[in-house]
Amino acid sequence: MVTIDWVAKRYGVLPSELIARGNSIDVMMADLGVSYENHLNKKAEAKSKGGVAPAPKLSQEEMAQMLENVRKRKQK
């Protein structure tokens, strides 16, 4: 129920309207939006303090796959 309240506040609708007209995509998009806002805030805070931007949260497998993709492109 807390999620419904949070998404309703984010979109400026009553929780009952969100329940009647919303769906799970609304919740996912609201979560994605907040995550991106938090990332931008951390990036701006680090920049204002002379630091570096936070690294993306990727697993080692994801990073290894990205590296392999780059290596494959360079071979072509």
N, CA and C of each residue as an Amber inpcrd file, in Angstrom:
protein
   228
   0.8080000  -1.1890000   0.0000000   0.0000000   0.0000000   0.0000000
   0.8550000   1.2580000   0.0000000   2.0280000   1.2120000   0.5820000
   2.9010000   2.3840000   0.5990000   3.3010000   2.7500000  -0.8200000
   3.5380000   1.7660000  -1.6640000   3.9170000   2.0230000  -3.0540000
   2.8130000   2.7640000  -3.7860000   1.5780000   2.4060000  -3.5670000
   0.4680000   3.0840000  -4.2240000   0.4430000   4.5490000  -3.8230000
   0.6240000   4.8250000  -2.5400000   0.6430000   6.2040000  -2.0630000
   1.7950000   6.9740000  -2.6990000   2.9680000   6.3610000  -2.7470000
   4.1580000   7.0140000  -3.2990000   3.9830000   7.3230000  -4.7840000
   3.4840000   6.3660000  -5.5640000   3.2730000   6.5800000  -6.9960000
   2.1870000   7.6230000  -7.2160000   1.1220000   7.5670000  -6.4320000
   0.0480000   8.5560000  -6.5620000   0.5650000   9.9640000  -6.2890000
   1.3810000  10.1290000  -5.2590000   1.9660000  11.4480000  -4.9760000
   2.8550000  11.8990000  -6.1200000   3.6540000  10.9910000  -6.6500000
   4.5730000  11.3430000  -7.7430000   3.8120000  11.8440000  -8.9620000
   2.6990000  11.2050000  -9.2740000   1.9200000  11.5870000 -10.4520000
   0.8170000  12.5980000 -10.1490000   0.6270000  12.9340000  -8.8900000
  -0.3630000  13.9310000  -8.5200000  -1.7960000  13.4780000  -8.7150000
  -2.0540000  12.2120000  -8.3840000  -3.4170000  11.6870000  -8.4720000
  -3.7840000  11.0750000  -7.1310000  -5.0860000  10.8930000  -6.9410000
  -5.5390000  10.2180000  -5.7290000  -5.2100000   8.7280000  -5.8290000
  -4.8950000   8.1000000  -4.7040000  -4.6230000   6.6620000  -4.7390000
  -5.7590000   5.8570000  -5.3690000  -6.9990000   6.2600000  -5.1140000
  -8.1320000   5.5310000  -5.7020000  -8.1280000   5.6390000  -7.2290000
  -7.7090000   6.7910000  -7.7600000  -7.6230000   6.9390000  -9.2130000
  -6.4970000   6.0710000  -9.7670000  -5.3770000   6.0190000  -9.0550000
  -4.2660000   5.1700000  -9.4880000  -4.6860000   3.7010000  -9.4980000
  -5.4250000   3.2710000  -8.4770000  -5.8800000   1.8790000  -8.4250000
  -6.8350000   1.5930000  -9.5830000  -7.7040000   2.5480000  -9.8840000
  -8.7050000   2.3410000 -10.9330000  -8.0860000   2.3930000 -12.3330000
  -7.1380000   3.3010000 -12.5540000  -6.6350000   3.5210000 -13.9160000
  -5.1870000   3.0970000 -14.1190000  -4.4490000   2.9040000 -13.0540000
  -3.0230000   2.6020000 -13.1840000  -2.7560000   1.1260000 -13.3700000
  -1.4730000   0.8210000 -13.6320000  -1.0580000  -0.5770000 -13.7120000
   0.3810000  -0.7030000 -13.2470000   0.9310000  -1.8780000 -13.3670000
   2.2810000  -2.1200000 -12.8480000   3.3420000  -1.3200000 -13.6030000
   3.0720000  -0.9510000 -14.8420000   4.0390000  -0.1430000 -15.6000000
   4.2120000   1.2170000 -14.9330000   3.1480000   1.7720000 -14.3930000
   3.2400000   3.0490000 -13.6910000   4.1960000   2.9570000 -12.5100000
   4.1140000   1.8700000 -11.7680000   4.9950000   1.6730000 -10.6160000
   6.4380000   1.5200000 -11.0880000   6.6520000   0.7260000 -12.1300000
   8.0120000   0.5280000 -12.6370000   8.6080000   1.8440000 -13.1510000
   7.8140000   2.6330000 -13.8670000   8.3170000   3.8930000 -14.4180000
   8.5960000   4.9030000 -13.3090000   7.7600000   4.9350000 -12.2890000
   7.9990000   5.8320000 -11.1650000   9.2900000   5.4510000 -10.4570000
   9.5050000   4.1550000 -10.2680000  10.7330000   3.6830000  -9.6270000
  11.9520000   4.0250000 -10.4730000  11.8490000   3.8230000 -11.7660000
  12.9490000   4.1620000 -12.6710000  13.2380000   5.6570000 -12.6300000
  12.1840000   6.4680000 -12.6210000  12.3590000   7.9190000 -12.5660000
  13.0640000   8.3640000 -11.3020000  12.6740000   7.8110000 -10.1760000
  13.3050000   8.1720000  -8.9080000  14.7570000   7.7110000  -8.8840000
  15.0170000   6.5270000  -9.4080000  16.4020000   6.0310000  -9.4550000
  17.2730000   6.9570000 -10.2900000  16.7520000   7.4140000 -11.4170000
  17.5140000   8.3200000 -12.2780000  17.7190000   9.6760000 -11.5990000
  16.6930000  10.1800000 -10.9380000  16.8330000  11.4430000 -10.1950000
  17.9090000  11.3160000  -9.1190000  17.9000000  10.2060000  -8.3900000
  18.9120000   9.9790000  -7.3550000  20.3040000   9.9280000  -7.9570000
  20.4430000   9.2720000  -9.1080000  21.7310000   9.2010000  -9.7860000
  22.2140000  10.5980000 -10.1610000  21.3280000  11.4040000 -10.7390000
  21.7100000  12.7620000 -11.1300000  22.0840000  13.6070000  -9.9160000
  21.3490000  13.4370000  -8.8120000  21.6760000  14.1800000  -7.5900000
  23.0400000  13.7880000  -7.0430000  23.3330000  12.4860000  -7.0210000
  24.6430000  12.0310000  -6.5430000  25.7530000  12.5290000  -7.4500000
  25.5080000  12.5300000  -8.7530000  26.4900000  13.0030000  -9.7190000
  26.7640000  14.4980000  -9.5080000  25.7100000  15.2800000  -9.3300000
  25.8670000  16.7190000  -9.1110000  26.5640000  17.0000000  -7.7870000
  26.2230000  16.2320000  -6.7580000  26.8580000  16.4170000  -5.4540000
  28.3520000  16.1040000  -5.5240000  28.6960000  15.0210000  -6.2160000
  30.1060000  14.6570000  -6.3550000  30.8550000  15.7360000  -7.1380000
  30.2390000  16.2400000  -8.1800000  30.8800000  17.2810000  -8.9970000
  31.0900000  18.5540000  -8.1860000  30.1150000  18.9300000  -7.3730000
  30.2380000  20.1530000  -6.5800000  31.3230000  20.0320000  -5.5170000
  31.6110000  18.7900000  -5.0930000  32.6570000  18.5720000  -4.0920000
  34.0030000  18.2390000  -4.7240000  34.0710000  18.2890000  -6.0580000
  35.3250000  18.0030000  -6.7460000  35.6220000  16.5270000  -6.8770000
  34.6490000  15.6870000  -6.6580000  34.8450000  14.2440000  -6.7550000
  34.4560000  13.7130000  -8.1250000  34.3920000  12.4100000  -8.2190000
  33.9920000  11.7730000  -9.4760000  32.5730000  11.2400000  -9.3480000
  31.9110000  11.1090000 -10.4750000  30.5410000  10.5990000 -10.4950000
  30.5180000   9.1440000 -10.0370000  29.4420000   8.7340000  -9.3830000
  29.3540000   7.3340000  -8.9550000  29.3080000   6.3990000 -10.1560000
  29.9500000   5.2710000 -10.0160000  29.9630000   4.2810000 -11.0950000
  28.6120000   3.5940000 -11.1850000  28.2370000   3.1800000 -12.4010000
  26.9750000   2.4480000 -12.5250000  27.0560000   1.1190000 -11.7740000
  25.9130000   0.6520000 -11.3280000  25.8670000  -0.6160000 -10.5810000
  25.6820000  -1.7600000 -11.5600000  26.7940000  -2.3550000 -11.9710000
  26.7800000  -3.4760000 -12.9040000  27.4570000  -4.6750000 -12.2580000
  26.9950000  -5.8510000 -12.5970000  27.6450000  -7.0590000 -12.0950000
  28.9140000  -7.3020000 -12.9110000  29.7750000  -8.1620000 -12.4080000
  30.9930000  -8.4930000 -13.1410000  30.6640000  -9.1540000 -14.4680000
  29.5980000  -9.9390000 -14.4760000  29.2020000 -10.6050000 -15.7190000
  28.7710000  -9.5800000 -16.7730000  28.0090000  -8.5760000 -16.3310000
  27.5710000  -7.5360000 -17.2710000  28.7600000  -6.7500000 -17.8120000
  29.6980000  -6.4210000 -16.9390000  30.8790000  -5.6800000 -17.3780000
  31.7370000  -6.5190000 -18.3220000  31.8920000  -7.8030000 -18.0190000
  32.6710000  -8.6910000 -18.8810000  32.0260000  -8.7990000 -20.2630000
  30.7050000  -8.8880000 -20.3020000  29.9920000  -8.9600000 -21.5790000
  30.1640000  -7.6670000 -22.3700000  30.1140000  -6.5340000 -21.6930000
  30.3150000  -5.2520000 -22.3730000  31.7230000  -5.1700000 -22.9570000
  32.7060000  -5.5960000 -22.1950000  34.0830000  -5.5950000 -22.6650000
  34.2470000  -6.5130000 -23.8700000  33.6500000  -7.6790000 -23.8180000
  33.7150000  -8.6260000 -24.9390000  33.0620000  -8.0350000 -26.1810000
  31.9360000  -7.3380000 -26.0120000  31.2740000  -6.6920000 -27.1530000
  32.1690000  -5.6460000 -27.8030000  32.8770000  -4.8860000 -27.0060000
  33.7910000  -3.8700000 -27.5440000  34.9460000  -4.5500000 -28.2830000
  35.4680000  -5.5980000 -27.7210000  36.5790000  -6.3060000 -28.3740000
  36.1360000  -6.8890000 -29.7160000  34.9200000  -7.4120000 -29.7730000
  34.4030000  -7.9620000 -31.0290000  34.2600000  -6.8670000 -32.0850000
  33.8170000  -5.6780000 -31.6860000  33.6670000  -4.5780000 -32.6410000
  34.9990000  -4.1190000 -33.2030000  36.0310000  -4.1140000 -32.3480000
  37.3510000  -3.6860000 -32.8000000  37.9750000  -4.6620000 -33.7880000
  37.6070000  -5.9340000 -33.6940000  38.1640000  -6.9430000 -34.6120000
  37.5820000  -6.8320000 -35.9980000  36.4250000  -6.2430000 -36.1540000
  35.7710000  -6.1590000 -37.4650000  36.4160000  -5.1330000 -38.3550000
